[in-house]
Amino acid sequence: MHLFEAACRRRIPLDRKALAVCENNYGPDSACTGAMLAGVGSALADEGLYPEAETTIRRSLTTSINYFGPRFSDTRQRS
């Protein structure tokens, strides 16, 4: 096992704990939760768990769009 793979395996449980803290303290629709979901999704993808990673990252994007608004997700509208 490479060091990167070992770090990813250790990172997933820590990222899930951080996500739980954000959800409990700031709510499921907070910017913190959106950021932590992105971290969990990234770690899952690094580990090769692509279906779960995709679901988690999509949830992160939805949370971020709901929090920051639709302009956040569409860079074409920026002037």
N, CA, C and O atoms as a Maestro MAE file, in Angstrom:
{
 s_m_m2io_version
 :::
 2.0.0
}

f_m_ct {
 s_m_title
 :::
 protein
 m_atom[316] {
  # First column is atom index #
  i_m_mmod_type
  r_m_x_coord
  r_m_y_coord
  r_m_z_coord
  i_m_residue_number
  s_m_chain_name
  s_m_pdb_residue_name
  s_m_pdb_atom_name
  i_m_atomic_number
  :::
  1 25 0.835 -1.176 0.000 1 A "MET " " N  " 7
  2 3 0.000 0.000 0.000 1 A "MET " " CA " 6
  3 2 0.884 1.245 0.000 1 A "MET " " C  " 6
  4 15 1.837 1.344 0.773 1 A "MET " " O  " 8
  5 25 0.565 2.162 -0.852 2 A "HIS " " N  " 7
  6 3 1.308 3.413 -0.914 2 A "HIS " " CA " 6
  7 2 0.879 4.336 0.238 2 A "HIS " " C  " 6
  8 15 -0.194 4.164 0.816 2 A "HIS " " O  " 8
  9 25 1.714 5.292 0.554 3 A "LEU " " N  " 7
  10 3 1.397 6.234 1.624 3 A "LEU " " CA " 6
  11 2 0.123 7.024 1.314 3 A "LEU " " C  " 6
  12 15 -0.670 7.306 2.212 3 A "LEU " " O  " 8
  13 25 -0.069 7.379 0.039 4 A "PHE " " N  " 7
  14 3 -1.261 8.131 -0.356 4 A "PHE " " CA " 6
  15 2 -2.524 7.328 -0.072 4 A "PHE " " C  " 6
  16 15 -3.502 7.865 0.449 4 A "PHE " " O  " 8
  17 25 -2.505 6.024 -0.420 5 A "GLU " " N  " 7
  18 3 -3.671 5.183 -0.187 5 A "GLU " " CA " 6
  19 2 -3.969 5.052 1.300 5 A "GLU " " C  " 6
  20 15 -5.128 5.094 1.713 5 A "GLU " " O  " 8
  21 25 -2.933 4.896 2.091 6 A "ALA " " N  " 7
  22 3 -3.117 4.783 3.541 6 A "ALA " " CA " 6
  23 2 -3.691 6.078 4.110 6 A "ALA " " C  " 6
  24 15 -4.559 6.043 4.982 6 A "ALA " " O  " 8
  25 25 -3.212 7.210 3.622 7 A "ALA " " N  " 7
  26 3 -3.708 8.497 4.104 7 A "ALA " " CA " 6
  27 2 -5.183 8.662 3.748 7 A "ALA " " C  " 6
  28 15 -5.952 9.180 4.559 7 A "ALA " " O  " 8
  29 25 -5.595 8.234 2.557 8 A "CYS " " N  " 7
  30 3 -6.992 8.339 2.152 8 A "CYS " " CA " 6
  31 2 -7.875 7.474 3.038 8 A "CYS " " C  " 6
  32 15 -8.963 7.893 3.434 8 A "CYS " " O  " 8
  33 25 -7.416 6.286 3.346 9 A "ARG " " N  " 7
  34 3 -8.211 5.394 4.202 9 A "ARG " " CA " 6
  35 2 -8.396 5.972 5.590 9 A "ARG " " C  " 6
  36 15 -9.454 5.806 6.197 9 A "ARG " " O  " 8
  37 25 -7.383 6.647 6.097 10 A "ARG " " N  " 7
  38 3 -7.497 7.277 7.414 10 A "ARG " " CA " 6
  39 2 -8.330 8.547 7.336 10 A "ARG " " C  " 6
  40 15 -8.986 8.929 8.305 10 A "ARG " " O  " 8
  41 25 -8.301 9.195 6.184 11 A "ARG " " N  " 7
  42 3 -8.986 10.476 6.021 11 A "ARG " " CA " 6
  43 2 -10.496 10.331 5.984 11 A "ARG " " C  " 6
  44 15 -11.202 11.201 6.493 11 A "ARG " " O  " 8
  45 25 -11.008 9.275 5.406 12 A "ILE " " N  " 7
  46 3 -12.458 9.126 5.244 12 A "ILE " " CA " 6
  47 2 -13.189 9.175 6.587 12 A "ILE " " C  " 6
  48 15 -14.141 9.945 6.712 12 A "ILE " " O  " 8
  49 25 -12.796 8.396 7.594 13 A "PRO " " N  " 7
  50 3 -13.507 8.481 8.877 13 A "PRO " " CA " 6
  51 2 -13.408 9.862 9.526 13 A "PRO " " C  " 6
  52 15 -14.366 10.333 10.139 13 A "PRO " " O  " 8
  53 25 -12.258 10.504 9.393 14 A "LEU " " N  " 7
  54 3 -12.100 11.845 9.959 14 A "LEU " " CA " 6
  55 2 -12.995 12.853 9.249 14 A "LEU " " C  " 6
  56 15 -13.612 13.702 9.891 14 A "LEU " " O  " 8
  57 25 -13.065 12.759 7.923 15 A "ASP " " N  " 7
  58 3 -13.929 13.662 7.163 15 A "ASP " " CA " 6
  59 2 -15.401 13.423 7.495 15 A "ASP " " C  " 6
  60 15 -16.182 14.373 7.551 15 A "ASP " " O  " 8
  61 25 -15.789 12.167 7.715 16 A "ARG " " N  " 7
  62 3 -17.176 11.865 8.087 16 A "ARG " " CA " 6
  63 2 -17.504 12.454 9.463 16 A "ARG " " C  " 6
  64 15 -18.609 12.951 9.679 16 A "ARG " " O  " 8
  65 25 -16.545 12.398 10.387 17 A "LYS " " N  " 7
  66 3 -16.756 12.996 11.712 17 A "LYS " " CA " 6
  67 2 -16.887 14.511 11.604 17 A "LYS " " C  " 6
  68 15 -17.740 15.109 12.260 17 A "LYS " " O  " 8
  69 25 -16.051 15.130 10.784 18 A "ALA " " N  " 7
  70 3 -16.133 16.577 10.579 18 A "ALA " " CA " 6
  71 2 -17.472 16.944 9.953 18 A "ALA " " C  " 6
  72 15 -18.071 17.954 10.323 18 A "ALA " " O  " 8
  73 25 -17.946 16.143 9.017 19 A "LEU " " N  " 7
  74 3 -19.246 16.370 8.396 19 A "LEU " " CA " 6
  75 2 -20.347 16.309 9.441 19 A "LEU " " C  " 6
  76 15 -21.236 17.160 9.452 19 A "LEU " " O  " 8
  77 25 -20.300 15.316 10.317 20 A "ALA " " N  " 7
  78 3 -21.313 15.181 11.371 20 A "ALA " " CA " 6
  79 2 -21.306 16.400 12.295 20 A "ALA " " C  " 6
  80 15 -22.367 16.872 12.703 20 A "ALA " " O  " 8
  81 25 -20.127 16.907 12.624 21 A "VAL " " N  " 7
  82 3 -20.028 18.103 13.467 21 A "VAL " " CA " 6
  83 2 -20.685 19.293 12.781 21 A "VAL " " C  " 6
  84 15 -21.447 20.028 13.410 21 A "VAL " " O  " 8
  85 25 -20.395 19.490 11.491 22 A "CYS " " N  " 7
  86 3 -20.998 20.606 10.749 22 A "CYS " " CA " 6
  87 2 -22.512 20.468 10.680 22 A "CYS " " C  " 6
  88 15 -23.236 21.438 10.904 22 A "CYS " " O  " 8
  89 25 -22.991 19.275 10.372 23 A "GLU " " N  " 7
  90 3 -24.437 19.070 10.264 23 A "GLU " " CA " 6
  91 2 -25.127 19.319 11.604 23 A "GLU " " C  " 6
  92 15 -26.198 19.923 11.651 23 A "GLU " " O  " 8
  93 25 -24.507 18.852 12.699 24 A "ASN " " N  " 7
  94 3 -25.113 19.019 14.022 24 A "ASN " " CA " 6
  95 2 -25.065 20.462 14.511 24 A "ASN " " C  " 6
  96 15 -26.014 20.941 15.131 24 A "ASN " " O  " 8
  97 25 -23.968 21.153 14.234 25 A "ASN " " N  " 7
  98 3 -23.805 22.512 14.756 25 A "ASN " " CA " 6
  99 2 -24.374 23.599 13.852 25 A "ASN " " C  " 6
  100 15 -24.862 24.619 14.340 25 A "ASN " " O  " 8
  101 25 -24.316 23.391 12.543 26 A "TYR " " N  " 7
  102 3 -24.722 24.449 11.613 26 A "TYR " " CA " 6
  103 2 -25.906 24.075 10.734 26 A "TYR " " C  " 6
  104 15 -26.458 24.929 10.041 26 A "TYR " " O  " 8
  105 25 -26.295 22.820 10.757 27 A "GLY " " N  " 7
  106 3 -27.428 22.366 9.953 27 A "GLY " " CA " 6
  107 2 -27.001 21.711 8.653 27 A "GLY " " C  " 6
  108 15 -25.882 21.913 8.181 27 A "GLY " " O  " 8
  109 25 -27.898 20.927 8.079 28 A "PRO " " N  " 7
  110 3 -27.566 20.179 6.864 28 A "PRO " " CA " 6
  111 2 -27.422 21.037 5.617 28 A "PRO " " C  " 6
  112 15 -26.885 20.577 4.609 28 A "PRO " " O  " 8
  113 25 -27.893 22.274 5.669 29 A "ASP " " N  " 7
  114 3 -27.841 23.147 4.495 29 A "ASP " " CA " 6
  115 2 -26.833 24.282 4.658 29 A "ASP " " C  " 6
  116 15 -26.957 25.314 3.998 29 A "ASP " " O  " 8
  117 25 -25.846 24.108 5.520 30 A "SER " " N  " 7
  118 3 -24.869 25.172 5.781 30 A "SER " " CA " 6
  119 2 -23.693 25.102 4.809 30 A "SER " " C  " 6
  120 15 -23.460 24.080 4.162 30 A "SER " " O  " 8
  121 25 -22.967 26.200 4.722 31 A "ALA " " N  " 7
  122 3 -21.760 26.231 3.896 31 A "ALA " " CA " 6
  123 2 -20.731 25.236 4.427 31 A "ALA " " C  " 6
  124 15 -20.016 24.600 3.652 31 A "ALA " " O  " 8
  125 25 -20.659 25.104 5.750 32 A "CYS " " N  " 7
  126 3 -19.725 24.148 6.367 32 A "CYS " " CA " 6
  127 2 -20.040 22.726 5.917 32 A "CYS " " C  " 6
  128 15 -19.142 21.966 5.555 32 A "CYS " " O  " 8
  129 25 -21.316 22.377 5.943 33 A "THR " " N  " 7
  130 3 -21.723 21.039 5.514 33 A "THR " " CA " 6
  131 2 -21.381 20.807 4.047 33 A "THR " " C  " 6
  132 15 -20.894 19.736 3.686 33 A "THR " " O  " 8
  133 25 -21.632 21.798 3.203 34 A "GLY " " N  " 7
  134 3 -21.286 21.671 1.783 34 A "GLY " " CA " 6
  135 2 -19.804 21.432 1.576 34 A "GLY " " C  " 6
  136 15 -19.408 20.603 0.758 34 A "GLY " " O  " 8
  137 25 -18.981 22.165 2.325 35 A "ALA " " N  " 7
  138 3 -17.529 22.004 2.205 35 A "ALA " " CA " 6
  139 2 -17.082 20.634 2.705 35 A "ALA " " C  " 6
  140 15 -16.238 19.988 2.085 35 A "ALA " " O  " 8
  141 25 -17.641 20.198 3.812 36 A "MET " " N  " 7
  142 3 -17.251 18.893 4.358 36 A "MET " " CA " 6
  143 2 -17.713 17.751 3.453 36 A "MET " " C  " 6
  144 15 -17.017 16.745 3.316 36 A "MET " " O  " 8
  145 25 -18.882 17.907 2.839 37 A "LEU " " N  " 7
  146 3 -19.342 16.893 1.881 37 A "LEU " " CA " 6
  147 2 -18.372 16.785 0.710 37 A "LEU " " C  " 6
  148 15 -18.095 15.686 0.229 37 A "LEU " " O  " 8
  149 25 -17.860 17.918 0.254 38 A "ALA " " N  " 7
  150 3 -16.880 17.897 -0.837 38 A "ALA " " CA " 6
  151 2 -15.619 17.149 -0.405 38 A "ALA " " C  " 6
  152 15 -15.043 16.396 -1.190 38 A "ALA " " O  " 8
  153 25 -15.194 17.355 0.831 39 A "GLY " " N  " 7
  154 3 -14.017 16.650 1.343 39 A "GLY " " CA " 6
  155 2 -14.226 15.154 1.423 39 A "GLY " " C  " 6
  156 15 -13.349 14.376 1.046 39 A "GLY " " O  " 8
  157 25 -15.387 14.749 1.915 40 A "VAL " " N  " 7
  158 3 -15.703 13.315 1.992 40 A "VAL " " CA " 6
  159 2 -15.762 12.729 0.582 40 A "VAL " " C  " 6
  160 15 -15.211 11.659 0.328 40 A "VAL " " O  " 8
  161 25 -16.426 13.428 -0.327 41 A "GLY " " N  " 7
  162 3 -16.535 12.934 -1.705 41 A "GLY " " CA " 6
  163 2 -15.181 12.794 -2.371 41 A "GLY " " C  " 6
  164 15 -14.931 11.825 -3.087 41 A "GLY " " O  " 8
  165 25 -14.315 13.752 -2.136 42 A "SER " " N  " 7
  166 3 -12.962 13.690 -2.699 42 A "SER " " CA " 6
  167 2 -12.184 12.501 -2.148 42 A "SER " " C  " 6
  168 15 -11.508 11.795 -2.896 42 A "SER " " O  " 8
  169 25 -12.281 12.282 -0.841 43 A "ALA " " N  " 7
  170 3 -11.579 11.148 -0.230 43 A "ALA " " CA " 6
  171 2 -12.127 9.819 -0.747 43 A "ALA " " C  " 6
  172 15 -11.368 8.881 -0.989 43 A "ALA " " O  " 8
  173 25 -13.441 9.745 -0.914 44 A "LEU " " N  " 7
  174 3 -14.042 8.515 -1.454 44 A "LEU " " CA " 6
  175 2 -13.569 8.265 -2.883 44 A "LEU " " C  " 6
  176 15 -13.268 7.129 -3.247 44 A "LEU " " O  " 8
  177 25 -13.501 9.312 -3.686 45 A "ALA " " N  " 7
  178 3 -13.025 9.160 -5.065 45 A "ALA " " CA " 6
  179 2 -11.564 8.735 -5.087 45 A "ALA " " C  " 6
  180 15 -11.177 7.884 -5.889 45 A "ALA " " O  " 8
  181 25 -10.752 9.320 -4.214 46 A "ASP " " N  " 7
  182 3 -9.341 8.925 -4.133 46 A "ASP " " CA " 6
  183 2 -9.202 7.454 -3.774 46 A "ASP " " C  " 6
  184 15 -8.247 6.793 -4.181 46 A "ASP " " O  " 8
  185 25 -10.156 6.950 -3.012 47 A "GLU " " N  " 7
  186 3 -10.127 5.546 -2.583 47 A "GLU " " CA " 6
  187 2 -10.737 4.615 -3.637 47 A "GLU " " C  " 6
  188 15 -10.675 3.394 -3.498 47 A "GLU " " O  " 8
  189 25 -11.324 5.193 -4.692 48 A "GLY " " N  " 7
  190 3 -11.900 4.378 -5.761 48 A "GLY " " CA " 6
  191 2 -13.351 4.008 -5.526 48 A "GLY " " C  " 6
  192 15 -13.893 3.159 -6.234 48 A "GLY " " O  " 8
  193 25 -13.991 4.629 -4.544 49 A "LEU " " N  " 7
  194 3 -15.396 4.360 -4.235 49 A "LEU " " CA " 6
  195 2 -16.267 5.355 -5.000 49 A "LEU " " C  " 6
  196 15 -16.923 6.216 -4.413 49 A "LEU " " O  " 8
  197 25 -16.256 5.213 -6.327 50 A "TYR " " N  " 7
  198 3 -16.831 6.220 -7.211 50 A "TYR " " CA " 6
  199 2 -18.340 6.427 -7.077 50 A "TYR " " C  " 6
  200 15 -18.773 7.579 -7.074 50 A "TYR " " O  " 8
  201 25 -19.173 5.377 -6.966 51 A "PRO " " N  " 7
  202 3 -20.613 5.646 -6.842 51 A "PRO " " CA " 6
  203 2 -20.950 6.473 -5.589 51 A "PRO " " C  " 6
  204 15 -21.736 7.418 -5.663 51 A "PRO " " O  " 8
  205 25 -20.361 6.119 -4.454 52 A "GLU " " N  " 7
  206 3 -20.602 6.879 -3.232 52 A "GLU " " CA " 6
  207 2 -19.994 8.278 -3.324 52 A "GLU " " C  " 6
  208 15 -20.565 9.247 -2.824 52 A "GLU " " O  " 8
  209 25 -18.843 8.371 -3.961 53 A "ALA " " N  " 7
  210 3 -18.197 9.673 -4.139 53 A "ALA " " CA " 6
  211 2 -19.083 10.592 -4.976 53 A "ALA " " C  " 6
  212 15 -19.270 11.760 -4.636 53 A "ALA " " O  " 8
  213 25 -19.624 10.064 -6.068 54 A "GLU " " N  " 7
  214 3 -20.469 10.887 -6.937 54 A "GLU " " CA " 6
  215 2 -21.706 11.382 -6.195 54 A "GLU " " C  " 6
  216 15 -22.069 12.553 -6.302 54 A "GLU " " O  " 8
  217 25 -22.349 10.499 -5.448 55 A "THR " " N  " 7
  218 3 -23.531 10.888 -4.681 55 A "THR " " CA " 6
  219 2 -23.188 11.968 -3.667 55 A "THR " " C  " 6
  220 15 -23.933 12.935 -3.507 55 A "THR " " O  " 8
  221 25 -22.070 11.805 -2.988 56 A "THR " " N  " 7
  222 3 -21.658 12.757 -1.963 56 A "THR " " CA " 6
  223 2 -21.298 14.106 -2.575 56 A "THR " " C  " 6
  224 15 -21.671 15.148 -2.035 56 A "THR " " O  " 8
  225 25 -20.587 14.099 -3.681 57 A "ILE " " N  " 7
  226 3 -20.202 15.353 -4.329 57 A "ILE " " CA " 6
  227 2 -21.426 16.062 -4.912 57 A "ILE " " C  " 6
  228 15 -21.503 17.290 -4.873 57 A "ILE " " O  " 8
  229 25 -22.369 15.309 -5.444 58 A "ARG " " N  " 7
  230 3 -23.607 15.933 -5.939 58 A "ARG " " CA " 6
  231 2 -24.370 16.586 -4.785 58 A "ARG " " C  " 6
  232 15 -24.915 17.679 -4.934 58 A "ARG " " O  " 8
  233 25 -24.404 15.907 -3.634 59 A "ARG " " N  " 7
  234 3 -25.056 16.491 -2.457 59 A "ARG " " CA " 6
  235 2 -24.329 17.768 -2.026 59 A "ARG " " C  " 6
  236 15 -24.961 18.746 -1.628 59 A "ARG " " O  " 8
  237 25 -22.998 17.748 -2.110 60 A "SER " " N  " 7
  238 3 -22.208 18.932 -1.780 60 A "SER " " CA " 6
  239 2 -22.563 20.096 -2.703 60 A "SER " " C  " 6
  240 15 -22.754 21.223 -2.244 60 A "SER " " O  " 8
  241 25 -22.649 19.823 -3.990 61 A "LEU " " N  " 7
  242 3 -22.993 20.878 -4.945 61 A "LEU " " CA " 6
  243 2 -24.395 21.425 -4.705 61 A "LEU " " C  " 6
  244 15 -24.613 22.636 -4.757 61 A "LEU " " O  " 8
  245 25 -25.340 20.531 -4.445 62 A "THR " " N  " 7
  246 3 -26.711 20.964 -4.169 62 A "THR " " CA " 6
  247 2 -26.756 21.830 -2.918 62 A "THR " " C  " 6
  248 15 -27.413 22.871 -2.904 62 A "THR " " O  " 8
  249 25 -26.065 21.409 -1.873 63 A "THR " " N  " 7
  250 3 -26.022 22.180 -0.627 63 A "THR " " CA " 6
  251 2 -25.398 23.543 -0.864 63 A "THR " " C  " 6
  252 15 -25.904 24.552 -0.373 63 A "THR " " O  " 8
  253 25 -24.313 23.583 -1.605 64 A "SER " " N  " 7
  254 3 -23.634 24.853 -1.883 64 A "SER " " CA " 6
  255 2 -24.497 25.778 -2.728 64 A "SER " " C  " 6
  256 15 -24.562 26.979 -2.462 64 A "SER " " O  " 8
  257 25 -25.154 25.239 -3.732 65 A "ILE " " N  " 7
  258 3 -26.031 26.056 -4.573 65 A "ILE " " CA " 6
  259 2 -27.195 26.593 -3.752 65 A "ILE " " C  " 6
  260 15 -27.576 27.753 -3.906 65 A "ILE " " O  " 8
  261 25 -27.763 25.764 -2.883 66 A "ASN " " N  " 7
  262 3 -28.871 26.221 -2.037 66 A "ASN " " CA " 6
  263 2 -28.404 27.301 -1.064 66 A "ASN " " C  " 6
  264 15 -29.161 28.221 -0.754 66 A "ASN " " O  " 8
  265 25 -27.187 27.201 -0.588 67 A "TYR " " N  " 7
  266 3 -26.682 28.175 0.374 67 A "TYR " " CA " 6
  267 2 -26.247 29.483 -0.303 67 A "TYR " " C  " 6
  268 15 -26.621 30.573 0.130 67 A "TYR " " O  " 8
  269 25 -25.464 29.353 -1.356 68 A "PHE " " N  " 7
  270 3 -24.892 30.539 -1.999 68 A "PHE " " CA " 6
  271 2 -25.747 31.105 -3.131 68 A "PHE " " C  " 6
  272 15 -25.548 32.245 -3.550 68 A "PHE " " O  " 8
  273 25 -26.689 30.318 -3.622 69 A "GLY " " N  " 7
  274 3 -27.555 30.765 -4.705 69 A "GLY " " CA " 6
  275 2 -27.112 30.211 -6.043 69 A "GLY " " C  " 6
  276 15 -25.986 29.734 -6.180 69 A "GLY " " O  " 8
  277 25 -28.000 30.273 -7.040 70 A "PRO " " N  " 7
  278 3 -27.695 29.680 -8.346 70 A "PRO " " CA " 6
  279 2 -26.539 30.354 -9.074 70 A "PRO " " C  " 6
  280 15 -25.872 29.709 -9.883 70 A "PRO " " O  " 8
  281 25 -26.289 31.614 -8.813 71 A "ARG " " N  " 7
  282 3 -25.171 32.304 -9.470 71 A "ARG " " CA " 6
  283 2 -23.835 31.680 -9.108 71 A "ARG " " C  " 6
  284 15 -22.879 31.737 -9.881 71 A "ARG " " O  " 8
  285 25 -23.781 31.085 -7.928 72 A "PHE " " N  " 7
  286 3 -22.568 30.429 -7.453 72 A "PHE " " CA " 6
  287 2 -22.106 29.337 -8.412 72 A "PHE " " C  " 6
  288 15 -20.906 29.141 -8.602 72 A "PHE " " O  " 8
  289 25 -23.049 28.633 -9.012 73 A "SER " " N  " 7
  290 3 -22.714 27.473 -9.827 73 A "SER " " CA " 6
  291 2 -22.526 27.779 -11.304 73 A "SER " " C  " 6
  292 15 -22.043 26.927 -12.050 73 A "SER " " O  " 8
  293 25 -22.897 28.974 -11.742 74 A "ASP " " N  " 7
  294 3 -22.837 29.286 -13.163 74 A "ASP " " CA " 6
  295 2 -21.897 30.465 -13.388 74 A "ASP " " C  " 6
  296 15 -22.278 31.623 -13.212 74 A "ASP " " O  " 8
  297 25 -20.677 30.155 -13.776 75 A "THR " " N  " 7
  298 3 -19.676 31.203 -13.953 75 A "THR " " CA " 6
  299 2 -19.946 32.053 -15.186 75 A "THR " " C  " 6
  300 15 -19.384 33.140 -15.317 75 A "THR " " O  " 8
  301 25 -20.793 31.580 -16.088 76 A "ARG " " N  " 7
  302 3 -21.097 32.363 -17.296 76 A "ARG " " CA " 6
  303 2 -21.846 33.632 -16.962 76 A "ARG " " C  " 6
  304 15 -21.791 34.587 -17.736 76 A "ARG " " O  " 8
  305 25 -22.545 33.682 -15.838 77 A "GLN " " N  " 7
  306 3 -23.333 34.867 -15.487 77 A "GLN " " CA " 6
  307 2 -22.479 35.969 -14.861 77 A "GLN " " C  " 6
  308 15 -22.950 37.097 -14.712 77 A "GLN " " O  " 8
  309 25 -21.268 35.671 -14.504 78 A "ARG " " N  " 7
  310 3 -20.428 36.679 -13.840 78 A "ARG " " CA " 6
  311 2 -19.931 37.706 -14.857 78 A "ARG " " C  " 6
  312 15 -19.576 37.363 -15.985 78 A "ARG " " O  " 8
  313 25 -19.914 38.952 -14.443 79 A "SER " " N  " 7
  314 3 -19.462 39.992 -15.362 79 A "SER " " CA " 6
  315 2 -18.193 40.634 -14.883 79 A "SER " " C  " 6
  316 15 -17.670 41.534 -15.539 79 A "SER " " O  " 8
  :::
 }
 m_bond[315] {
  # First column is bond index #
  i_m_from
  i_m_to
  i_m_order
  :::
  1 1 2 1
  2 2 3 1
  3 3 4 2
  4 3 5 1
  5 5 6 1
  6 6 7 1
  7 7 8 2
  8 7 9 1
  9 9 10 1
  10 10 11 1
  11 11 12 2
  12 11 13 1
  13 13 14 1
  14 14 15 1
  15 15 16 2
  16 15 17 1
  17 17 18 1
  18 18 19 1
  19 19 20 2
  20 19 21 1
  21 21 22 1
  22 22 23 1
  23 23 24 2
  24 23 25 1
  25 25 26 1
  26 26 27 1
  27 27 28 2
  28 27 29 1
  29 29 30 1
  30 30 31 1
  31 31 32 2
  32 31 33 1
  33 33 34 1
  34 34 35 1
  35 35 36 2
  36 35 37 1
  37 37 38 1
  38 38 39 1
  39 39 40 2
  40 39 41 1
  41 41 42 1
  42 42 43 1
  43 43 44 2
  44 43 45 1
  45 45 46 1
  46 46 47 1
  47 47 48 2
  48 47 49 1
  49 49 50 1
  50 50 51 1
  51 51 52 2
  52 51 53 1
  53 53 54 1
  54 54 55 1
  55 55 56 2
  56 55 57 1
  57 57 58 1
  58 58 59 1
  59 59 60 2
  60 59 61 1
  61 61 62 1
  62 62 63 1
  63 63 64 2
  64 63 65 1
  65 65 66 1
  66 66 67 1
  67 67 68 2
  68 67 69 1
  69 69 70 1
  70 70 71 1
  71 71 72 2
  72 71 73 1
  73 73 74 1
  74 74 75 1
  75 75 76 2
  76 75 77 1
  77 77 78 1
  78 78 79 1
  79 79 80 2
  80 79 81 1
  81 81 82 1
  82 82 83 1
  83 83 84 2
  84 83 85 1
  85 85 86 1
  86 86 87 1
  87 87 88 2
  88 87 89 1
  89 89 90 1
  90 90 91 1
  91 91 92 2
  92 91 93 1
  93 93 94 1
  94 94 95 1
  95 95 96 2
  96 95 97 1
  97 97 98 1
  98 98 99 1
  99 99 100 2
  100 99 101 1
  101 101 102 1
  102 102 103 1
  103 103 104 2
  104 103 105 1
  105 105 106 1
  106 106 107 1
  107 107 108 2
  108 107 109 1
  109 109 110 1
  110 110 111 1
  111 111 112 2
  112 111 113 1
  113 113 114 1
  114 114 115 1
  115 115 116 2
  116 115 117 1
  117 117 118 1
  118 118 119 1
  119 119 120 2
  120 119 121 1
  121 121 122 1
  122 122 123 1
  123 123 124 2
  124 123 125 1
  125 125 126 1
  126 126 127 1
  127 127 128 2
  128 127 129 1
  129 129 130 1
  130 130 131 1
  131 131 132 2
  132 131 133 1
  133 133 134 1
  134 134 135 1
  135 135 136 2
  136 135 137 1
  137 137 138 1
  138 138 139 1
  139 139 140 2
  140 139 141 1
  141 141 142 1
  142 142 143 1
  143 143 144 2
  144 143 145 1
  145 145 146 1
  146 146 147 1
  147 147 148 2
  148 147 149 1
  149 149 150 1
  150 150 151 1
  151 151 152 2
  152 151 153 1
  153 153 154 1
  154 154 155 1
  155 155 156 2
  156 155 157 1
  157 157 158 1
  158 158 159 1
  159 159 160 2
  160 159 161 1
  161 161 162 1
  162 162 163 1
  163 163 164 2
  164 163 165 1
  165 165 166 1
  166 166 167 1
  167 167 168 2
  168 167 169 1
  169 169 170 1
  170 170 171 1
  171 171 172 2
  172 171 173 1
  173 173 174 1
  174 174 175 1
  175 175 176 2
  176 175 177 1
  177 177 178 1
  178 178 179 1
  179 179 180 2
  180 179 181 1
  181 181 182 1
  182 182 183 1
  183 183 184 2
  184 183 185 1
  185 185 186 1
  186 186 187 1
  187 187 188 2
  188 187 189 1
  189 189 190 1
  190 190 191 1
  191 191 192 2
  192 191 193 1
  193 193 194 1
  194 194 195 1
  195 195 196 2
  196 195 197 1
  197 197 198 1
  198 198 199 1
  199 199 200 2
  200 199 201 1
  201 201 202 1
  202 202 203 1
  203 203 204 2
  204 203 205 1
  205 205 206 1
  206 206 207 1
  207 207 208 2
  208 207 209 1
  209 209 210 1
  210 210 211 1
  211 211 212 2
  212 211 213 1
  213 213 214 1
  214 214 215 1
  215 215 216 2
  216 215 217 1
  217 217 218 1
  218 218 219 1
  219 219 220 2
  220 219 221 1
  221 221 222 1
  222 222 223 1
  223 223 224 2
  224 223 225 1
  225 225 226 1
  226 226 227 1
  227 227 228 2
  228 227 229 1
  229 229 230 1
  230 230 231 1
  231 231 232 2
  232 231 233 1
  233 233 234 1
  234 234 235 1
  235 235 236 2
  236 235 237 1
  237 237 238 1
  238 238 239 1
  239 239 240 2
  240 239 241 1
  241 241 242 1
  242 242 243 1
  243 243 244 2
  244 243 245 1
  245 245 246 1
  246 246 247 1
  247 247 248 2
  248 247 249 1
  249 249 250 1
  250 250 251 1
  251 251 252 2
  252 251 253 1
  253 253 254 1
  254 254 255 1
  255 255 256 2
  256 255 257 1
  257 257 258 1
  258 258 259 1
  259 259 260 2
  260 259 261 1
  261 261 262 1
  262 262 263 1
  263 263 264 2
  264 263 265 1
  265 265 266 1
  266 266 267 1
  267 267 268 2
  268 267 269 1
  269 269 270 1
  270 270 271 1
  271 271 272 2
  272 271 273 1
  273 273 274 1
  274 274 275 1
  275 275 276 2
  276 275 277 1
  277 277 278 1
  278 278 279 1
  279 279 280 2
  280 279 281 1
  281 281 282 1
  282 282 283 1
  283 283 284 2
  284 283 285 1
  285 285 286 1
  286 286 287 1
  287 287 288 2
  288 287 289 1
  289 289 290 1
  290 290 291 1
  291 291 292 2
  292 291 293 1
  293 293 294 1
  294 294 295 1
  295 295 296 2
  296 295 297 1
  297 297 298 1
  298 298 299 1
  299 299 300 2
  300 299 301 1
  301 301 302 1
  302 302 303 1
  303 303 304 2
  304 303 305 1
  305 305 306 1
  306 306 307 1
  307 307 308 2
  308 307 309 1
  309 309 310 1
  310 310 311 1
  311 311 312 2
  312 311 313 1
  313 313 314 1
  314 314 315 1
  315 315 316 2
  :::
 }
}
